[in-house]
């Protein structure tokens, strides 16, 4: 494999080749242009996700400095295709949704989309897995993505799989927002939902406008300005005007104000941040400071850190639409061509199929939206999308303290706290060479990972754990061992009455080879300005 080191400003720059607006009311594209732009969107996002692969969540709370090389070169996409098939979840989740619209029709209901989303057996994480768990257990959207049923509701999951929406709604922002509303509440709500709606809008607007700033402005119009998501992205626009030539100054101000994760149990009070707001801000930084240069744009988005494969994937896809497949520099495009006809792991879907599918759907939706479609051209009416309803997650729910437990539950576990909510970060494990009594006496950090067995595909054990709050049975937590069925957090509860609470977990069906690992417990309060030192320490 021949690799070339790509630094902050890479080697290839091209001008943007866009369509043309007619009196700001309609856009005219040849069918060849439409196909080329759709193809460019899929190609660009796949290039971006591979480019960011070696840096994903390795730079949390910091930028990737200029001296740090990021590799790219011949056979590089195929290298990651073979090495880490799960890296392409951004793409195959998109394709699962796209396939649903093809098979069920463009007016498919949210419930049907949810069932099709929950059916595949490939690996999911964060809000996606929480949403799949909810749906498989009878909690349908919008409840499946609501923050009280899904601690990951503000995570960026919908954001990284909304690309397909903009690609099948070229220049049709109202239609893009309609589909986003049907899809996004499966796994997200609030700012997590807005992240996906924003990305769908970016792609749709990229068929209309010729500068990243125009595309960004158009995509943000549908997001309610009272939402924290809008305010975060709007801060990027303001900072770009203040520091037009230094993206790191913009990044630093965004970091100071917005680098806080409230919901995701993996990120609260830690440097890891998968929140949709800040990662969408990094997308906006890449687009604005990259100035339409494909290489520079994905490099900046990657060097912002955090989810540094997903963010350049979005930037690459948006630029891919603006440029078109035929204008993506060969330096980036040639390594992609090796995998275009291959099916993604666990699917019968490939990029080559995606190119054609999205084009077919785009024509159907355009025809329904009143576009004029001739033998060679398509004239699409340009309309503004209505502002989405305001929804905000984790209201009156402020992180109070992260309590490191490093312990195991065998039969029963009790803890107390002073606040109005909690979430347990832990998971069910299967032991191979230790007893439960030994595990309870020894810190998690002092037990090697080799003593745990990976869940087998046919492991049908399901732990049943009662969750008692202040002496009353709140619910029974169902925790399957099977990976695709798993519940990410054993238990949580928000918006209790502020005060002292005692939680008791009781394992109804324990088996000797299974343990519940309790890593940390996050406590919440209704008071934003709580004491600096938590009283339970």
VEXVEX-321580 format. One line per 2 residues: number of its first residue (from 1); their letters; for each residue x, y, z of C-alpha. Coordinates in pm, 1 decimal, decimal comma. Layout:
N
NUM	A	X/Y/Z  ...
end
This chain:
537
1	XX	0,0/0,0/0,0  140,3/336,7/-105,5
3	XX	45,8/619,5/130,3  91,6/990,3/90,7
5	XX	89,2/1214,0/396,1  -187,2/1471,2/388,2
7	XX	-140,1/1779,5/602,3  -362,4/2076,3/679,5
9	XX	-365,2/2204,6/321,4  -363,9/1912,2/82,1
11	XX	-263,1/1900,0/-276,4  -583,4/1926,3/-476,8
13	XX	-814,4/2221,6/-516,6  -1093,3/2271,7/-767,8
15	XX	-1356,2/2533,9/-826,2  -1716,9/2459,4/-739,0
17	XX	-1933,9/2355,4/-1029,0  -2294,7/2419,7/-930,2
19	XX	-2630,7/2437,2/-1094,4  -2796,9/2766,6/-1172,1
21	XX	-3084,0/2932,3/-989,0  -3355,8/3094,7/-1196,0
23	XX	-3485,9/3407,3/-1016,0  -3425,0/3233,7/-680,7
25	XX	-3743,4/3032,0/-741,0  -3627,8/2723,8/-924,0
27	XX	-3310,3/2537,3/-1004,2  -3233,1/2369,8/-1333,0
29	XX	-3015,4/2059,4/-1355,8  -2946,5/1826,2/-1640,0
31	XX	-3015,2/1465,8/-1551,7  -2647,1/1401,1/-1602,6
33	XX	-2563,2/1673,8/-1348,6  -2812,8/1534,2/-1100,2
35	XX	-2665,8/1186,1/-1127,2  -2313,3/1323,9/-1098,7
37	XX	-2394,0/1524,5/-785,6  -2577,3/1238,7/-613,8
39	XX	-2287,8/1008,5/-692,3  -2046,2/1272,8/-561,7
41	XX	-2236,7/1293,3/-233,8  -2207,4/919,5/-165,3
43	XX	-1844,0/912,4/-276,0  -1747,3/1218,8/-75,1
45	XX	-1893,2/1091,8/250,5  -1722,3/753,7/208,4
47	XX	-1387,1/921,6/139,5  -1431,8/1140,6/446,8
49	XX	-1510,8/854,2/682,1  -1202,7/662,5/569,0
51	XX	-975,5/966,6/588,9  -1074,8/1022,4/951,1
53	XX	-1058,4/655,8/1050,1  -718,7/656,4/1228,0
55	XX	-810,0/964,4/1435,8  -1166,1/880,6/1546,8
57	XX	-1209,9/984,7/1913,0  -835,0/981,6/1964,9
59	XX	-828,5/1361,6/1990,0  -1098,3/1455,8/2239,5
61	XX	-1101,2/1810,2/2366,2  -808,9/1908,7/2144,2
63	XX	-733,6/1975,1/1780,7  -509,5/1757,9/1565,9
65	XX	-214,9/1986,6/1514,5  -60,0/2057,4/1176,8
67	XX	253,3/1853,2/1242,0  41,4/1536,1/1281,2
69	XX	24,5/1363,6/941,0  -297,5/1192,9/832,3
71	XX	-233,1/926,3/567,2  -404,9/877,6/233,9
73	XX	-300,7/702,7/-81,5  -345,1/410,1/-318,6
75	XX	-548,3/113,3/-184,4  -617,5/302,9/140,3
77	XX	-996,8/265,8/125,3  -966,4/-107,5/58,9
79	XX	-724,9/-134,4/352,3  -987,4/-0,6/593,8
81	XX	-1262,5/-196,9/418,8  -1081,1/-516,6/511,2
83	XX	-947,3/-400,7/848,0  -1258,1/-245,8/1006,4
85	XX	-1586,4/-307,2/822,3  -1779,4/-138,2/1106,0
87	XX	-1608,4/190,1/1018,7  -1859,0/223,2/733,8
89	XX	-2164,0/235,5/962,4  -2220,7/592,6/843,6
91	XX	-2280,9/449,0/497,7  -2464,1/122,5/557,5
93	XX	-2709,5/281,5/802,7  -2786,6/538,7/533,2
95	XX	-2838,6/259,1/284,9  -3073,8/68,8/515,7
97	XX	-3301,7/371,9/526,1  -3270,7/431,3/153,3
99	XX	-3362,7/69,5/80,5  -3670,9/107,0/300,4
101	XX	-3793,9/402,5/94,5  -3734,3/205,8/-224,6
103	XX	-3923,1/-102,4/-106,8  -4201,2/70,1/89,0
105	XX	-4246,2/389,3/-114,3  -4160,1/755,1/-57,4
107	XX	-4461,3/803,1/173,8  -4361,2/518,2/405,9
109	XX	-4471,3/567,6/768,5  -4239,6/624,4/1062,2
111	XX	-4343,7/296,9/1224,6  -4253,1/99,9/911,9
113	XX	-3920,3/281,3/881,4  -3852,8/201,0/1247,5
115	XX	-3925,4/-169,1/1201,9  -3695,1/-186,1/899,6
117	XX	-3424,4/2,7/1091,2  -3445,5/-233,3/1389,6
119	XX	-3440,9/-556,0/1185,9  -3077,9/-584,1/1061,4
121	XX	-2829,9/-773,4/1277,3  -2523,6/-554,6/1220,2
123	XX	-2354,2/-374,9/1509,4  -2499,9/-45,6/1631,9
125	XX	-2403,6/182,4/1920,7  -2517,1/489,6/2116,6
127	XX	-2853,9/637,0/2011,4  -2892,7/389,2/1725,6
129	XX	-2864,4/85,5/1949,9  -3079,4/245,8/2220,3
131	XX	-3342,0/316,2/1955,8  -3320,6/-37,8/1817,1
133	XX	-3354,0/-180,9/2169,4  -3661,2/33,0/2233,5
135	XX	-3828,2/-64,2/1906,4  -3759,3/-435,0/1958,7
137	XX	-3915,6/-399,6/2302,1  -4229,0/-224,8/2179,3
139	XX	-4130,6/139,8/2236,7  -4195,7/303,1/1901,0
141	XX	-4100,7/650,3/1774,8  -4109,6/923,1/1879,8
143	XX	-4081,1/759,3/2223,8  -3789,1/542,1/2107,7
145	XX	-3575,3/851,5/2054,8  -3708,0/1060,4/2342,5
147	XX	-3447,7/1151,0/2603,6  -3642,6/999,4/2892,6
149	XX	-3631,3/662,0/2713,7  -3292,0/709,9/2551,2
151	XX	-2996,4/868,6/2736,2  -2822,5/905,0/2397,7
153	XX	-3095,0/1125,3/2248,6  -2854,4/1418,4/2194,6
155	XX	-2584,7/1197,3/2037,5  -2498,7/1243,3/1671,3
157	XX	-2641,2/916,8/1537,4  -2912,0/1068,3/1317,4
159	XX	-2660,9/1330,3/1207,5  -2429,2/1066,9/1057,7
161	XX	-2701,8/879,3/870,4  -2917,4/1165,3/738,2
163	XX	-2704,2/1209,0/423,9  -2936,4/986,3/221,7
165	XX	-3225,0/1226,6/285,8  -3059,3/1525,5/120,2
167	XX	-2941,4/1308,8/-167,4  -3298,2/1200,1/-250,2
169	XX	-3440,0/1551,6/-201,1  -3211,4/1765,1/-421,5
171	XX	-3298,3/2135,6/-383,3  -3617,6/2033,4/-198,7
173	XX	-3569,6/2147,6/160,2  -3935,1/2107,6/268,4
175	XX	-3929,8/1746,1/150,6  -3595,6/1691,5/324,5
177	XX	-3739,0/1814,6/655,8  -4048,8/1596,9/614,3
179	XX	-3838,5/1284,1/570,9  -3604,4/1390,6/852,7
181	XX	-3903,3/1419,6/1086,3  -4016,8/1069,3/992,4
183	XX	-3671,9/916,1/1041,8  -3489,8/1115,3/1307,2
185	XX	-3715,8/1046,7/1604,9  -3650,4/674,8/1573,8
187	XX	-3321,5/717,6/1760,1  -3293,5/1085,2/1857,6
189	XX	-3483,7/1390,3/1976,2  -3401,1/1752,5/2053,4
191	XX	-3054,3/1856,3/1943,0  -2980,8/1500,9/1830,7
193	XX	-3274,3/1522,5/1591,1  -3173,5/1870,6/1475,7
195	XX	-2824,9/1741,8/1391,7  -2971,1/1504,7/1134,7
197	XX	-3217,9/1759,3/1001,5  -2928,7/2003,0/960,8
199	XX	-2721,9/1750,5/764,9  -3019,4/1660,3/543,5
201	XX	-3058,3/2031,1/475,1  -2689,4/2072,5/393,7
203	XX	-2706,0/1805,6/125,2  -3033,1/1930,5/-20,0
205	XX	-2907,0/2290,5/-31,6  -2578,7/2179,2/-188,4
207	XX	-2773,6/2113,2/-510,9  -2876,1/2479,9/-516,9
209	XX	-2592,3/2699,7/-396,0  -2231,2/2741,7/-501,4
211	XX	-2065,3/2845,6/-174,6  -2047,2/2656,0/154,9
213	XX	-2167,9/2966,8/344,7  -2489,3/2977,2/139,6
215	XX	-2543,7/2604,8/190,5  -2490,1/2638,2/565,7
217	XX	-2730,0/2930,7/594,4  -3001,7/2746,1/402,5
219	XX	-2965,4/2430,5/610,8  -2992,2/2622,8/936,3
221	XX	-3312,7/2805,5/839,3  -3536,6/2515,1/941,1
223	XX	-3379,4/2475,9/1287,0  -3561,1/2677,4/1558,6
225	XX	-3338,0/2961,3/1674,6  -3429,7/2904,1/2040,1
227	XX	-3267,9/2560,4/2032,4  -2916,5/2518,0/2166,6
229	XX	-2828,8/2339,1/1841,6  -2906,6/2649,1/1635,2
231	XX	-2721,4/2873,6/1879,3  -2408,8/2658,7/1864,0
233	XX	-2394,0/2654,8/1482,8  -2481,2/3023,2/1468,0
235	XX	-2181,8/3088,6/1695,5  -1962,7/2924,6/1430,2
237	XX	-2095,5/3169,1/1170,8  -2031,5/3465,9/1400,6
239	XX	-1681,2/3347,5/1490,6  -1600,6/3287,0/1125,7
241	XX	-1680,2/3650,9/1058,6  -1457,8/3753,8/1350,8
243	XX	-1170,0/3517,2/1266,8  -1206,6/3452,7/892,8
245	XX	-854,8/3317,1/843,8  -793,2/3108,7/1157,0
247	XX	-1019,2/2812,2/1215,9  -840,1/2720,3/1539,2
249	XX	-956,6/3043,7/1705,8  -1314,0/2959,6/1610,2
251	XX	-1265,7/2603,7/1737,2  -1131,9/2725,3/2072,2
253	XX	-1424,0/2958,8/2138,6  -1671,6/2685,8/2044,5
255	XX	-1484,2/2445,6/2272,6  -1503,7/2682,3/2567,9
257	XX	-1876,6/2741,7/2534,3  -2018,2/2417,4/2396,5
259	XX	-1786,9/2128,6/2487,5  -2018,3/1971,2/2742,4
261	XX	-2206,2/1645,6/2712,3  -2518,7/1623,7/2927,0
263	XX	-2672,4/1294,7/2821,1  -2435,8/1031,4/2683,7
265	XX	-2314,7/826,3/2983,3  -1980,5/767,3/2811,6
267	XX	-1910,6/1138,8/2784,5  -2060,3/1320,6/3083,9
269	XX	-1776,2/1492,2/3277,6  -1519,0/1330,9/3047,2
271	XX	-1333,5/1453,9/2737,2  -1528,3/1220,3/2504,6
273	XX	-1807,8/1417,6/2335,9  -2045,1/1261,7/2085,8
275	XX	-2307,3/1536,2/2127,4  -2463,8/1647,0/1799,7
277	XX	-2415,7/2020,7/1858,7  -2040,9/2032,5/1887,0
279	XX	-1978,2/1774,9/1616,9  -2208,2/1962,9/1379,4
281	XX	-2012,3/2275,1/1472,9  -1699,3/2097,2/1350,0
283	XX	-1880,9/2020,1/1024,8  -1965,8/2390,5/993,2
285	XX	-1604,5/2487,9/1065,9  -1481,3/2251,4/794,8
287	XX	-1724,9/2390,1/540,6  -1671,6/2759,9/614,4
289	XX	-1295,2/2757,3/656,2  -1238,3/2505,1/376,8
291	XX	-1392,6/2754,7/131,8  -1500,7/2487,1/-111,9
293	XX	-1162,6/2316,4/-137,1  -1234,1/1944,3/-95,4
295	XX	-895,4/1858,6/54,4  -877,6/2152,8/292,2
297	XX	-1237,6/2112,1/405,1  -1219,7/1747,5/512,3
299	XX	-878,7/1806,9/668,3  -1010,4/2087,1/890,6
301	XX	-1318,9/1886,0/988,5  -1094,9/1594,2/1084,2
303	XX	-850,1/1809,5/1277,1  -1131,6/1946,8/1493,0
305	XX	-1119,5/1610,3/1671,9  -1389,8/1412,5/1858,4
307	XX	-1590,3/1207,7/1601,1  -1327,0/1283,3/1342,3
309	XX	-1437,6/1027,4/1086,2  -1808,1/1113,3/1084,0
311	XX	-1756,5/1489,8/1063,5  -1528,1/1485,8/757,2
313	XX	-1766,4/1229,7/610,0  -2046,6/1486,7/620,8
315	XX	-1820,3/1761,7/487,8  -1690,6/1535,7/210,1
317	XX	-2044,3/1439,1/111,6  -2168,2/1797,2/96,7
319	XX	-1865,1/1904,7/-108,0  -1913,0/1595,9/-323,6
321	XX	-2261,8/1719,8/-415,1  -2140,7/2073,5/-484,0
323	XX	-1853,5/1952,9/-700,9  -2005,6/1641,4/-850,3
325	XX	-1837,2/1301,9/-867,3  -1653,9/1393,4/-1186,3
327	XX	-1483,2/1689,9/-1015,7  -1364,9/1520,4/-696,5
329	XX	-984,8/1517,1/-725,8  -848,4/1184,4/-851,2
331	XX	-610,8/1180,6/-552,9  -915,3/1117,7/-333,0
333	XX	-1141,4/935,3/-574,5  -918,6/665,0/-719,7
335	XX	-874,2/465,7/-392,6  -1253,4/465,5/-348,7
337	XX	-1314,4/299,6/-684,0  -1175,5/-30,2/-553,5
339	XX	-1475,9/-85,0/-325,1  -1763,2/82,4/-512,9
341	XX	-1913,5/-246,3/-629,0  -1855,1/-439,4/-305,0
343	XX	-2139,4/-498,0/-57,2  -2102,5/-352,0/291,1
345	XX	-2068,5/-605,5/571,5  -2398,0/-762,0/672,3
347	XX	-2582,4/-613,1/374,2  -2641,1/-671,4/5,4
349	XX	-2587,1/-301,2/-61,7  -2296,7/-126,3/-232,1
351	XX	-2205,8/227,5/-330,1  -2275,6/142,7/-691,9
353	XX	-2632,4/48,0/-598,0  -2664,9/362,0/-385,0
355	XX	-2579,0/584,9/-680,6  -2869,6/451,0/-883,1
357	XX	-3118,1/414,4/-597,2  -3081,9/774,5/-480,4
359	XX	-3122,1/904,8/-834,4  -3443,3/705,9/-880,5
361	XX	-3584,2/832,0/-549,9  -3484,2/1190,3/-629,0
363	XX	-3683,5/1182,0/-953,0  -3990,5/1039,5/-777,1
365	XX	-3982,5/1299,8/-499,7  -3912,7/1581,4/-746,4
367	XX	-4207,6/1479,3/-960,9  -4434,1/1478,8/-654,7
369	XX	-4299,6/1822,7/-555,7  -4400,6/1970,9/-889,8
371	XX	-4068,9/1960,4/-1074,9  -4069,2/1977,4/-1453,3
373	XX	-3888,8/1669,8/-1582,6  -3799,5/1653,9/-1950,1
375	XX	-3590,2/1407,8/-2146,0  -3262,9/1572,1/-2044,8
377	XX	-3334,1/1824,6/-1770,1  -3510,4/1868,9/-1439,7
379	XX	-3644,6/2203,0/-1317,7  -3707,3/2196,8/-942,8
381	XX	-3906,4/2465,7/-759,2  -3703,0/2612,5/-471,0
383	XX	-3905,4/2662,7/-153,4  -3805,3/2735,7/203,0
385	XX	-3875,9/2473,0/464,5  -4094,5/2561,3/759,9
387	XX	-3917,3/2592,2/1092,5  -3925,2/2264,5/1281,8
389	XX	-4106,1/2245,9/1618,5  -3891,8/2335,5/1918,2
391	XX	-3785,1/2038,9/2128,4  -3508,5/2040,3/2387,0
393	XX	-3371,0/1742,1/2576,1  -3264,6/1709,1/2940,2
395	XX	-3471,7/2000,3/3062,9  -3416,2/2073,7/3433,8
397	XX	-3156,3/1796,9/3426,0  -2803,3/1919,6/3494,1
399	XX	-2507,6/1684,4/3543,9  -2410,6/1688,4/3909,5
401	XX	-2138,7/1430,0/3964,6  -1982,4/1121,5/3804,3
403	XX	-1939,7/854,8/4070,4  -1671,6/599,5/3977,8
405	XX	-1785,9/261,9/4113,0  -1564,8/-2,3/3944,7
407	XX	-1773,1/-284,0/4081,1  -1990,9/-580,9/3993,3
409	XX	-2344,8/-678,7/4073,4  -2420,9/-1039,3/4156,3
411	XX	-2765,8/-1044,5/4312,3  -2844,3/-697,6/4448,0
413	XX	-2690,8/-351,4/4442,4  -2786,6/-35,2/4632,8
415	XX	-2679,5/327,9/4601,9  -2807,1/663,5/4726,3
417	XX	-2773,3/1017,1/4592,5  -2901,0/1370,1/4638,5
419	XX	-3047,8/1513,8/4317,5  -3326,2/1452,9/4066,4
421	XX	-3191,7/1179,9/3839,5  -2930,8/914,8/3764,4
423	XX	-2798,1/694,1/3488,1  -2579,8/386,8/3536,0
425	XX	-2296,4/326,9/3291,5  -2230,0/-44,6/3282,5
427	XX	-2306,6/-361,2/3092,8  -2377,3/-731,5/3116,2
429	XX	-2073,7/-958,9/3076,1  -2012,8/-1330,3/3058,9
431	XX	-1725,7/-1460,4/3268,9  -1480,7/-1731,4/3162,3
433	XX	-1234,5/-1783,8/3444,7  -1337,8/-1590,8/3755,3
435	XX	-1608,3/-1632,2/4013,9  -1864,4/-1368,3/4093,9
437	XX	-1733,1/-1343,4/4452,4  -1380,8/-1272,8/4326,1
439	XX	-1508,9/-1014,7/4079,4  -1690,1/-832,7/4356,7
441	XX	-1370,4/-808,6/4563,6  -1141,2/-689,9/4283,1
443	XX	-1154,7/-360,4/4093,3  -1254,0/-373,5/3726,2
445	XX	-922,2/-210,6/3643,8  -734,7/-506,2/3795,0
447	XX	-911,3/-777,3/3596,0  -782,5/-839,4/3246,0
449	XX	-1023,7/-843,2/2955,6  -921,9/-1200,5/2876,0
451	XX	-1148,2/-1332,8/3152,8  -1460,7/-1217,2/2973,6
453	XX	-1622,6/-1396,5/2685,0  -1770,7/-1211,1/2391,7
455	XX	-2142,6/-1253,3/2346,3  -2214,2/-1529,3/2099,5
457	XX	-2471,0/-1463,4/1827,8  -2696,9/-1733,4/1970,7
459	XX	-2657,0/-1638,4/2337,4  -3020,7/-1591,8/2433,1
461	XX	-2972,3/-1515,6/2803,2  -3165,4/-1209,8/2919,0
463	XX	-3104,2/-1066,3/3264,7  -3415,9/-940,3/3440,8
465	XX	-3330,3/-668,4/3693,9  -3585,6/-488,5/3905,8
467	XX	-3519,5/-118,4/3964,3  -3657,6/3,8/4297,0
469	XX	-3655,5/379,6/4368,9  -3727,4/493,6/4724,7
471	XX	-3891,3/163,1/4812,4  -4119,4/147,5/4505,6
473	XX	-4068,8/-79,0/4204,0  -4014,1/159,4/3912,2
475	XX	-3959,9/-94,4/3634,0  -3789,4/-420,8/3542,9
477	XX	-3484,1/-371,9/3322,5  -3451,1/-633,3/3048,8
479	XX	-3083,8/-685,6/2953,2  -3011,6/-933,9/2671,5
481	XX	-2659,6/-1071,6/2636,0  -2683,8/-1084,8/2256,5
483	XX	-2497,0/-787,6/2107,1  -2764,8/-667,2/1866,9
485	XX	-3032,6/-701,1/2137,1  -2832,6/-539,6/2418,1
487	XX	-2946,4/-257,7/2643,9  -2669,5/0,0/2667,0
489	XX	-2736,4/119,8/3023,3  -2879,2/-100,6/3298,0
491	XX	-3103,1/172,5/3441,5  -3171,8/546,5/3450,4
493	XX	-3437,1/787,2/3572,2  -3474,7/1159,9/3514,5
495	XX	-3690,1/1437,4/3664,5  -3743,4/1284,6/4006,8
497	XX	-3828,5/1525,9/4285,3  -3509,9/1703,6/4391,2
499	XX	-3373,7/1547,5/4709,4  -3238,3/1228,0/4865,4
501	XX	-3306,5/903,6/4679,9  -3214,1/538,6/4724,8
503	XX	-3199,7/297,6/4430,9  -3193,0/-80,6/4468,2
505	XX	-3123,4/-317,8/4178,4  -3247,9/-675,9/4228,1
507	XX	-3144,0/-948,5/3983,5  -3440,6/-1180,6/3938,2
509	XX	-3272,9/-1455,4/3732,0  -2897,5/-1455,6/3806,9
511	XX	-2672,7/-1721,2/3653,7  -2320,1/-1794,9/3775,9
513	XX	-2146,4/-1713,6/3446,4  -2302,5/-1368,1/3405,3
515	XX	-2220,3/-1047,4/3589,7  -2342,7/-690,9/3568,9
517	XX	-2052,0/-450,4/3546,8  -2119,0/-111,0/3707,1
519	XX	-1852,9/134,0/3593,3  -1990,7/475,3/3686,1
521	XX	-2313,0/636,4/3801,1  -2400,0/988,3/3687,4
523	XX	-2620,6/1198,9/3912,2  -2831,2/1494,0/3799,4
525	XX	-2994,5/1794,0/3963,0  -3267,7/2041,1/3867,1
527	XX	-3033,8/2316,6/3985,0  -2797,3/2443,8/3717,9
529	XX	-2569,7/2622,3/3964,1  -2517,2/2340,9/4211,9
531	XX	-2233,1/2326,1/4462,7  -1884,6/2282,6/4320,9
533	XX	-1820,8/1981,6/4543,7  -2084,5/1712,0/4547,3
535	XX	-2193,5/1640,9/4902,9  -2186,4/1262,8/4864,4
537	X	-1809,6/1248,7/4801,3
end
